[in-house]
Amino acid sequence: MKVFIVGFGNIGTNLVRIITEKNNELQQKYGDSFQIIAIADSKGVYKGFKNNEEILEAKLNGRSEEFRIKDIDISKSIADLEYDILVEVTSSTPSGEPGITYVKRAMEKKKHVVTANKSILVQNFDIIDYARKMGVIFKFEATVCGSIPVFNTIDNYYSKAKIKKVSGAFNATSSYIIRMMENGFSFRDALDIAIKEGLTERNYEDDLLGIDSARKALILHNYIFKKRMKMNEIENLAKIEDVKPGMGLISEIEDSKITIKYVEKSEKSKIFDFNGAGMSFTITTDLFNTQTLIVDQDGPWESAAAVYSDLVDILKVRILE
Ligand SMILES: NC(=O)c1ccc[n+]([C@@H]2O[C@H](COP(=O)([O-])OP(=O)(O)OC[C@H]3O[C@@H](n4cnc5c(N)ncnc54)[C@H](OP(=O)(O)O)[C@@H]3O)[C@@H](O)[C@H]2O)c1
């Protein structure tokens, strides 16, 4: 299947690596694989590479400019190029743009879409219905809790139950920084390392002040309870003074309420039972009692793996058609 990736940062680059590594295995298993036909970032569109390996090698060696097409409009490319799936992995923004426009343009052209960009769903949750109306598959597993299969489990296993409450540690950056501080690093040094490893949002305050957690909680809430809650209705009590050893950032989601706050980790030992840049997702239902999914490490590679998983799910559906 032909793939157009918009966003060539941490997630985009790791996704190209994963596709390159897994394509043979995929081909053997399903008789099809992914051909990246173009990639775009804020500087333009990259095209004309022989294969996935060539653009990956160029990116890793700082030579991707060789493939950049000058004066080409990304929205127009999304509408005009020949491909099957658009992967939208540009930076999250307060307005959700240009991600929303890119995704809608692709859907209008009957392309399936996969995204990791939370701001699209935060600002325009109805885009899920728009995909249905356009008759395309829209997947967004990586938007919440990176590589923990939140939507996959909600849609499959938990679809038989009534979900009462969801909570968890949704922000790996704050967990990582606090763990580094517990290991003797200063706040500043821990933050610098997190930025270098691509763990933080472009604006790291989004991670530490609970905004990134609030975005994820909002998406989950609206998805599970079929509501249209807004960011300003969330009770966000996270404060920078609480970023200190022993603390953890927790999100709690119920039908009528979302709360984000730092708590003593010892009070919620199951939720914080991971090392470093971990995350957790705890779900309480009427049928299965309370269950927790935990990942010890969540960064760009793990989130790119979730994007890849969405891509493979679309490939499998297409094979069955
Ligand atoms: N990093 C993670 O662990 C993680 C986990 C889950 C979800 N996410 C989400 O996934 C998305 C990508 O994250 P990331 O870490 O890969 O971000 P990133 O490293 O900052 O990369 C963002 C990419 O988007 C490109 N971009 C920005 N504005 C654009 C525009 N107007 N048109 C086209 N391209 C544009 C940037 O171009 P330049 O390279 O030219 O600046 C860059 O290539 C974000 O929405 C983030 O919230 C990230």
The ligand as an SDF file (V2000), in Angstrom:
LIG
                    3D

 48 52  0  0  0  0  0  0  0  0999 V2000
    7.0500   12.2570   20.5110 N   0  0  0  0  0  0  0  0  0  0  0  0
    6.2100   11.4170   21.0760 C   0  0  0  0  0  0  0  0  0  0  0  0
    6.6030   10.5560   21.8530 O   0  0  0  0  0  0  0  0  0  0  0  0
    4.7290   11.4670   20.7480 C   0  0  0  0  0  0  0  0  0  0  0  0
    3.8820   10.4770   21.2770 C   0  0  0  0  0  0  0  0  0  0  0  0
    2.5220   10.4680   20.9210 C   0  0  0  0  0  0  0  0  0  0  0  0
    2.0170   11.4530   20.0880 C   0  0  0  0  0  0  0  0  0  0  0  0
    2.8620   12.4240   19.6170 N   0  0  0  0  0  0  0  0  0  0  0  0
    2.2950   13.4220   18.7070 C   0  0  0  0  0  0  0  0  0  0  0  0
    2.7570   13.1140   17.3920 O   0  0  0  0  0  0  0  0  0  0  0  0
    2.9820   14.3070   16.6550 C   0  0  0  0  0  0  0  0  0  0  0  0
    4.4220   14.3370   16.1590 C   0  0  0  0  0  0  0  0  0  0  0  0
    5.2880   14.2920   17.2800 O   0  0  0  0  0  0  0  0  0  0  0  0
    6.8710   14.4040   17.0940 P   0  0  0  0  0  0  0  0  0  0  0  0
    7.4660   14.1020   18.4220 O   0  0  0  0  0  0  0  0  0  0  0  0
    7.2980   13.6410   15.8860 O   0  0  0  0  0  0  0  0  0  0  0  0
    7.0070   15.9620   16.7970 O   0  0  0  0  0  0  0  0  0  0  0  0
    8.2590   16.7150   16.1470 P   0  0  0  0  0  0  0  0  0  0  0  0
    9.5100   15.9310   16.3460 O   0  0  0  0  0  0  0  0  0  0  0  0
    8.1900   18.1000   16.6500 O   0  0  0  0  0  0  0  0  0  0  0  0
    7.9490   16.6800   14.5760 O   0  0  0  0  0  0  0  0  0  0  0  0
    6.8760   17.3600   14.0170 C   0  0  0  0  0  0  0  0  0  0  0  0
    7.0230   17.3410   12.5160 C   0  0  0  0  0  0  0  0  0  0  0  0
    5.9260   18.0700   11.9770 O   0  0  0  0  0  0  0  0  0  0  0  0
    6.4340   18.9720   10.9920 C   0  0  0  0  0  0  0  0  0  0  0  0
    5.5550   20.1090   10.8600 N   0  0  0  0  0  0  0  0  0  0  0  0
    5.3010   21.1070   11.7460 C   0  0  0  0  0  0  0  0  0  0  0  0
    4.4320   21.9770   11.2330 N   0  0  0  0  0  0  0  0  0  0  0  0
    4.1320   21.5250    9.9880 C   0  0  0  0  0  0  0  0  0  0  0  0
    3.3040   21.9960    8.9290 C   0  0  0  0  0  0  0  0  0  0  0  0
    2.6120   23.1210    9.0570 N   0  0  0  0  0  0  0  0  0  0  0  0
    3.2270   21.2680    7.7830 N   0  0  0  0  0  0  0  0  0  0  0  0
    3.9540   20.1390    7.6430 C   0  0  0  0  0  0  0  0  0  0  0  0
    4.7490   19.6430    8.5920 N   0  0  0  0  0  0  0  0  0  0  0  0
    4.8460   20.3340    9.7490 C   0  0  0  0  0  0  0  0  0  0  0  0
    7.8020   19.3860   11.5240 C   0  0  0  0  0  0  0  0  0  0  0  0
    8.5660   19.9350   10.4660 O   0  0  0  0  0  0  0  0  0  0  0  0
   10.0900   20.4480   10.6700 P   0  0  0  0  0  0  0  0  0  0  0  0
   10.8840   19.1910   10.8730 O   0  0  0  0  0  0  0  0  0  0  0  0
   10.3790   21.1240    9.3980 O   0  0  0  0  0  0  0  0  0  0  0  0
   10.0580   21.3470   11.8670 O   0  0  0  0  0  0  0  0  0  0  0  0
    8.3030   18.0210   12.0160 C   0  0  0  0  0  0  0  0  0  0  0  0
    8.8380   17.2920   10.9410 O   0  0  0  0  0  0  0  0  0  0  0  0
    2.6310   15.4700   17.5950 C   0  0  0  0  0  0  0  0  0  0  0  0
    1.3460   15.9130   17.2950 O   0  0  0  0  0  0  0  0  0  0  0  0
    2.7030   14.8540   18.9850 C   0  0  0  0  0  0  0  0  0  0  0  0
    1.8100   15.4580   19.8920 O   0  0  0  0  0  0  0  0  0  0  0  0
    4.1920   12.4380   19.9040 C   0  0  0  0  0  0  0  0  0  0  0  0
  1  2  1  0
  2  3  2  0
  2  4  1  0
  4  5  1  0
  4 48  2  0
  5  6  2  0
  6  7  1  0
  7  8  2  0
  8  9  1  0
  8 48  1  0
  9 10  1  0
  9 46  1  0
 10 11  1  0
 11 12  1  0
 11 44  1  0
 12 13  1  0
 13 14  1  0
 14 15  2  0
 14 16  1  0
 14 17  1  0
 17 18  1  0
 18 19  2  0
 18 20  1  0
 18 21  1  0
 21 22  1  0
 22 23  1  0
 23 24  1  0
 23 42  1  0
 24 25  1  0
 25 26  1  0
 25 36  1  0
 26 27  1  0
 26 35  1  0
 27 28  2  0
 28 29  1  0
 29 30  1  0
 29 35  2  0
 30 31  1  0
 30 32  2  0
 32 33  1  0
 33 34  2  0
 34 35  1  0
 36 37  1  0
 36 42  1  0
 37 38  1  0
 38 39  2  0
 38 40  1  0
 38 41  1  0
 42 43  1  0
 44 45  1  0
 44 46  1  0
 46 47  1  0
M  CHG  2   8   1  16  -1
M  END
$$$$
